[in-house]
Amino acid sequence: MSEHQPDNGSIESELQKFPVTVVAEYRRAAEAAARNLEPQDVEGWAREGIAIAQHSFRSWEAATEYFRATPAVVGVMSFGHLTNWARWGRTLAADSPVIAAAFFKATPEVIHYLPIEQLAHWAGLGRGLYKGTWKSSTLSSAYFDVTPRLLRTLSLDEVDEMVQFIDALAQRSYDLATECLQISENVFTKVERGDR
């Protein structure tokens, strides 16, 4: 093994501490990573996944989604962008592993509608909805769940405006804000098509 080859045995042994789905998704994603990244960058990508998994008790779920999303994103992101994406996920995992998992899960669809350079803005909008409570965690996760479909018809600036409204609404009722966010994709799809 050359000095730049990733040490799969070491990586897998670290991932063995987590549920089997983490290792399974890592193995599947490692093939795509090896096809698209320099060997030394594959190691960096894998280590980011380990760092996500180790963050807190349920962070392994976010790491699973990180590895699961990798094959869809690794071919369209430079290693620098891939690293930034992973670190955004780690930041979100520090808030809530559920939010981070939703972020990673949404990314493969979002990159069809946003330039890679705008991913940080998109992620920041979702993070801004989290206020340290489980209800705000649910709201932030819902944002990541619905925005891939919203971005089919709205620009990121329009999503930004909508998030400001949702955030203000959440100060009165998280349940109402979450419901509003969840139905927004149907509303904006119909408006775009001109449905009555």
C-alpha angles and dihedrals in degrees: 000000000000121000089255097050114106114248098235093177093057092044093048092047089055091047092050087079088072133062116295093253090070092058092043092053091044092054092049093046094045090067091056091043091052091052094050107031137059111259094251089050092054087062091051091049092050093047090054088057091051091049090052092048093049095050099094143335097287098029091105086078090059090047090052090055090045091056092040092054095045099086090056096048107030093078094053101040128071114232089256092055091044090054092048089050091051092048092050087054090050090051090051091046088057086059096040132334088217091060092046091050091051090049093052093043092053098046100082091059096038093058088065089065106030133055110247089245090065096055091092091055090048091049092046092055090055093046090051090064091060113092101170098272131106091242091054088047089056090049094049091048090050089054091057091044095054105032096079087064095038090055090062088073107015132061118234089253089056091048087050090056091048091050090053088055092046090048091052091047090051090061086068101033130359091193092056092044092051092047091048091051093048094051094042094086091060092046096050094042090055093045090052092050092044093240116168 
